[in-house]
């Protein structure tokens, strides 16, 4: 398991990361979300050793992380670290060799990943000849080709088309199923909500929420959608509920007293047809706005 404890980094008088403690369990996809300047990239750079730590600790499998541990991590920076005028395959092999991989194994792994990402026919092309999306695929391939024990990926889905997103998501799920802890950041909240087992939300350099999506949703008021055959305006006077919105025959409600549900439904039936009464599951974007405001 990968953990940080009170991780802190300052730039001059600005504290960019302020006592950040997060957990990235083995075998799970952990999504890292937050606005620009929230501190995600700085945190990832400290975890991987790219940036120095001013306070706090990074733990790997319950002990302080070492340089040898970090060498076994797969890291993808937000800004691509590829050589634009070097052929794709040669570059992947070179980077894998730097990580200690044997040349033949590196070439086999690189070819397999290029095939998987639909880039086998571009293996001899220079990176600068690829589209930004294809360069992104090469960067991810460089991060995963050495079978790392942990993955830390900064915006791996940026610039990818829907097919490439699914291919990348499948790859990360496979690595997670193999026991690898995966931490990745993204501004695509719907994608994070769909893929991730756990979420970490940062704002202004601090962690404002973390846990499973269900954990985070459990802290939000429980909402219901009530759709009637007639006008729903009468619910504004119902006891034990807070009316968030009424629009014609539909009402969005927060139940403040669980015992009020059955009387509410009996009253609705006495007035006509009930077409829908369902729990409204808040989207991750709503949760994010609530905790990061």
C-alpha positions as CSV (number, residue, x, y, z in Angstrom):
1,X,0.0,0.0,0.0
2,X,1.1,3.5,-0.8
3,X,0.5,6.2,1.8
4,X,1.4,9.8,2.5
5,X,1.4,11.3,6.0
6,X,1.2,15.1,6.5
7,X,3.0,15.6,3.2
8,X,3.9,19.3,2.8
9,X,5.6,21.4,0.2
10,X,6.2,25.2,0.0
11,X,7.2,27.4,-2.8
12,X,8.5,30.6,-1.1
13,X,5.7,31.9,1.1
14,X,3.1,29.7,-0.6
15,X,2.2,26.3,0.9
16,X,1.2,24.3,-2.2
17,X,0.6,21.0,-0.4
18,X,-0.4,21.3,3.2
19,X,-0.2,18.2,5.5
20,X,-1.7,15.9,2.9
21,X,-2.4,12.3,4.1
22,X,-3.8,9.9,1.5
23,X,-4.0,6.1,1.1
24,X,-3.7,4.2,-2.2
25,X,-4.5,0.6,-1.4
26,X,-3.0,-2.3,-3.3
27,X,-5.1,-3.5,-6.2
28,X,-7.4,-0.5,-6.4
29,X,-7.8,2.5,-8.7
30,X,-7.6,5.7,-6.8
31,X,-8.8,8.8,-8.5
32,X,-7.1,12.1,-7.6
33,X,-9.3,15.2,-8.4
34,X,-9.2,18.9,-7.8
35,X,-9.0,22.2,-9.6
36,X,-5.9,23.7,-11.1
37,X,-3.5,24.6,-8.4
38,X,-5.1,22.3,-5.9
39,X,-1.8,20.5,-5.3
40,X,-2.3,17.2,-7.1
41,X,0.8,17.3,-9.3
42,X,3.0,18.6,-6.6
43,X,1.8,15.7,-4.3
44,X,2.5,13.1,-7.1
45,X,6.0,14.6,-7.7
46,X,6.8,14.2,-4.0
47,X,5.5,10.7,-3.9
48,X,7.8,9.7,-6.8
49,X,10.8,11.6,-5.6
50,X,10.8,14.1,-8.4
51,X,10.3,17.0,-5.9
52,X,11.7,17.3,-2.4
53,X,9.5,17.0,0.7
54,X,9.5,19.9,3.2
55,X,7.6,17.9,5.8
56,X,5.8,14.6,6.2
57,X,6.5,11.1,5.0
58,X,5.8,8.8,2.1
59,X,5.2,5.1,3.1
60,X,5.5,2.0,0.9
61,X,4.0,-1.2,2.3
62,X,4.0,0.4,5.8
63,X,7.5,1.7,5.9
64,X,9.4,4.8,4.7
65,X,9.8,4.7,1.0
66,X,13.4,4.3,-0.4
67,X,15.0,5.3,-3.7
68,X,15.0,1.6,-4.7
69,X,11.3,1.4,-4.1
70,X,10.7,4.5,-6.3
71,X,12.7,3.0,-9.1
72,X,10.1,0.2,-9.3
73,X,7.2,2.7,-9.7
74,X,5.7,3.7,-13.0
75,X,5.3,7.5,-13.2
76,X,3.7,9.5,-16.0
77,X,4.1,13.3,-15.7
78,X,1.4,15.7,-16.8
79,X,3.9,17.3,-19.3
80,X,5.2,14.6,-21.6
81,X,8.8,13.6,-21.0
82,X,9.4,12.1,-24.5
83,X,12.2,12.8,-27.0
84,X,10.4,14.3,-30.0
85,X,13.0,13.3,-32.6
86,X,13.5,9.7,-31.4
87,X,11.6,6.8,-33.0
88,X,8.8,5.5,-30.7
89,X,10.0,1.9,-30.3
90,X,13.6,2.9,-29.8
91,X,12.6,5.4,-27.2
92,X,10.4,2.9,-25.2
93,X,13.2,0.4,-25.2
94,X,15.7,3.1,-24.1
95,X,13.5,4.2,-21.2
96,X,12.9,0.6,-20.1
97,X,16.6,-0.1,-20.2
98,X,17.2,2.9,-17.9
99,X,14.8,1.3,-15.5
100,X,16.9,-1.9,-15.5
101,X,14.9,-4.0,-18.0
102,X,16.9,-6.4,-20.3
103,X,16.9,-5.3,-23.9
104,X,15.1,-8.2,-25.5
105,X,12.3,-8.1,-22.8
106,X,12.0,-4.4,-23.2
107,X,11.6,-4.6,-27.0
108,X,8.9,-7.4,-26.6
109,X,7.0,-5.4,-24.0
110,X,7.2,-2.2,-26.1
111,X,5.9,-4.0,-29.2
112,X,3.0,-5.6,-27.2
113,X,1.9,-2.3,-25.8
114,X,2.2,-0.5,-29.2
115,X,0.0,-3.3,-30.7
116,X,-2.5,-2.9,-27.9
117,X,-2.7,0.9,-28.3
118,X,-3.0,0.6,-32.1
119,X,0.4,2.1,-32.7
120,X,2.3,-1.0,-34.1
121,X,2.5,0.6,-37.5
122,X,4.0,3.8,-36.0
123,X,6.8,2.1,-34.1
124,X,9.6,3.6,-36.3
125,X,8.0,7.1,-36.5
126,X,9.5,9.9,-34.5
127,X,7.4,11.0,-31.6
128,X,6.9,14.5,-33.0
129,X,5.1,13.0,-36.0
130,X,2.3,11.5,-33.7
131,X,-0.8,13.3,-32.7
132,X,-1.0,14.5,-29.1
133,X,-3.4,11.7,-28.3
134,X,-0.9,9.1,-29.7
135,X,2.0,10.7,-27.9
136,X,-0.1,10.3,-24.7
137,X,-0.4,6.6,-25.4
138,X,3.3,6.3,-25.8
139,X,3.9,8.1,-22.5
140,X,1.5,5.7,-20.7
141,X,3.3,2.7,-22.4
142,X,6.6,4.0,-21.0
143,X,5.1,4.1,-17.5
144,X,3.7,0.6,-17.5
145,X,6.0,-1.5,-19.7
146,X,8.4,-2.4,-16.9
147,X,5.7,-4.1,-14.8
148,X,5.9,-1.5,-12.0
149,X,4.8,-2.3,-8.4
150,X,2.8,1.0,-8.3
151,X,1.5,3.4,-10.8
152,X,1.3,7.2,-10.4
153,X,-0.2,8.8,-13.5
154,X,-0.8,12.5,-13.9
155,X,-3.7,13.1,-16.3
156,X,-3.2,9.9,-18.3
157,X,-6.5,10.3,-20.2
158,X,-5.9,13.9,-21.4
159,X,-6.3,14.2,-25.1
160,X,-7.5,10.7,-25.7
161,X,-10.5,9.8,-27.9
162,X,-13.2,7.5,-26.4
163,X,-11.8,4.3,-27.9
164,X,-8.3,5.1,-26.4
165,X,-9.9,6.0,-23.1
166,X,-11.5,2.5,-22.9
167,X,-8.3,0.8,-23.9
168,X,-6.3,2.8,-21.3
169,X,-9.0,2.1,-18.6
170,X,-8.8,-1.7,-19.4
171,X,-5.0,-1.6,-19.0
172,X,-5.2,0.1,-15.6
173,X,-7.9,-2.3,-14.4
174,X,-5.7,-5.2,-15.3
175,X,-2.7,-3.8,-13.4
176,X,-5.0,-3.1,-10.4
177,X,-6.3,-6.7,-10.5
178,X,-2.7,-7.9,-10.4
179,X,-2.4,-6.1,-7.0
180,X,-0.8,-2.9,-8.2
181,X,-1.9,0.3,-6.4
182,X,-2.9,2.9,-9.0
183,X,-3.1,6.6,-8.4
184,X,-4.2,8.8,-11.3
185,X,-5.4,12.4,-11.6
186,X,-8.0,13.6,-14.0
187,X,-10.3,16.6,-14.6
188,X,-12.8,14.3,-16.2
189,X,-15.0,13.7,-13.1
190,X,-17.5,11.4,-14.9
191,X,-14.6,9.2,-15.9
192,X,-13.1,9.1,-12.4
193,X,-16.6,8.3,-11.0
194,X,-17.0,5.4,-13.4
195,X,-13.5,3.9,-13.1
196,X,-12.3,4.4,-9.6
197,X,-12.6,2.3,-6.4
198,X,-11.5,5.2,-4.3
199,X,-11.4,9.0,-4.6
200,X,-9.2,11.7,-3.2
201,X,-10.4,15.3,-3.6
202,X,-8.0,18.2,-3.0
203,X,-8.7,21.9,-2.8
204,X,-6.2,24.7,-1.9
205,X,-3.4,22.3,-1.1
206,X,-5.4,20.2,1.3
207,X,-7.4,16.9,1.2
208,X,-11.0,17.8,1.7
209,X,-12.5,14.3,1.2
210,X,-11.3,10.7,0.4
211,X,-12.9,7.3,0.4
212,X,-15.1,5.2,-1.9
213,X,-17.8,7.0,-3.9
214,X,-20.4,5.5,-1.6
215,X,-18.5,6.8,1.4
216,X,-18.5,10.3,0.0
217,X,-22.1,10.1,-1.1
218,X,-23.1,8.9,2.4
219,X,-22.2,12.2,3.8
220,X,-24.6,14.1,1.5
221,X,-28.3,14.6,2.2
222,X,-30.4,11.8,0.8
223,X,-32.5,13.1,-2.1
224,X,-35.6,11.6,-3.8
225,X,-37.3,12.4,-7.1
226,X,-41.1,12.4,-6.9
227,X,-43.1,12.5,-10.1
228,X,-46.8,12.7,-10.0
229,X,-49.7,12.6,-12.4
230,X,-50.7,16.2,-11.4
231,X,-49.1,19.3,-10.0
232,X,-46.5,18.6,-7.3
233,X,-46.6,22.1,-5.7
234,X,-48.4,20.8,-2.6
235,X,-45.2,19.0,-1.4
236,X,-43.9,22.4,-0.2
237,X,-46.2,22.0,2.8
238,X,-45.3,18.4,3.6
239,X,-43.8,17.6,7.0
240,X,-40.4,16.0,7.4
241,X,-39.1,17.0,3.9
242,X,-37.1,19.8,2.5
243,X,-38.1,20.7,-1.0
244,X,-35.1,21.4,-3.2
245,X,-37.0,22.1,-6.4
246,X,-40.5,21.7,-7.9
247,X,-41.1,21.8,-11.6
248,X,-44.7,21.0,-12.6
249,X,-45.4,17.4,-11.8
250,X,-41.9,16.7,-10.5
251,X,-40.3,17.5,-7.2
252,X,-36.8,17.0,-5.8
253,X,-36.9,16.3,-2.1
254,X,-34.5,15.9,0.9
255,X,-36.0,13.7,3.6
256,X,-35.2,15.3,7.0
257,X,-37.4,12.7,8.9
258,X,-37.4,9.1,7.6
259,X,-40.8,8.6,9.2
260,X,-42.2,11.2,6.9
261,X,-41.8,9.1,3.7
262,X,-44.9,6.9,4.1
263,X,-47.3,9.7,5.0
264,X,-45.9,11.7,2.0
265,X,-46.6,8.8,-0.3
266,X,-50.1,8.2,1.1
267,X,-50.9,11.9,0.6
268,X,-49.5,11.7,-3.0
269,X,-51.7,8.7,-3.7
270,X,-54.8,10.4,-2.3
271,X,-54.2,13.2,-4.9
272,X,-53.7,11.0,-7.9
273,X,-51.0,8.9,-9.7
274,X,-47.4,8.4,-8.5
275,X,-45.3,7.9,-11.6
276,X,-41.9,7.8,-9.9
277,X,-40.4,7.8,-6.4
278,X,-36.7,7.1,-6.6
279,X,-33.4,7.9,-4.8
280,X,-31.3,10.4,-6.6
281,X,-27.6,9.4,-6.6
282,X,-25.5,12.6,-6.6
283,X,-22.9,12.7,-9.4
284,X,-19.2,13.1,-8.5
285,X,-19.4,16.6,-9.9
286,X,-22.0,17.5,-7.3
287,X,-20.0,16.0,-4.4
288,X,-16.9,17.8,-5.6
289,X,-18.7,21.2,-5.6
290,X,-20.0,20.5,-2.1
291,X,-16.6,19.6,-0.5
292,X,-14.3,21.9,-2.6
293,X,-16.3,25.1,-2.3
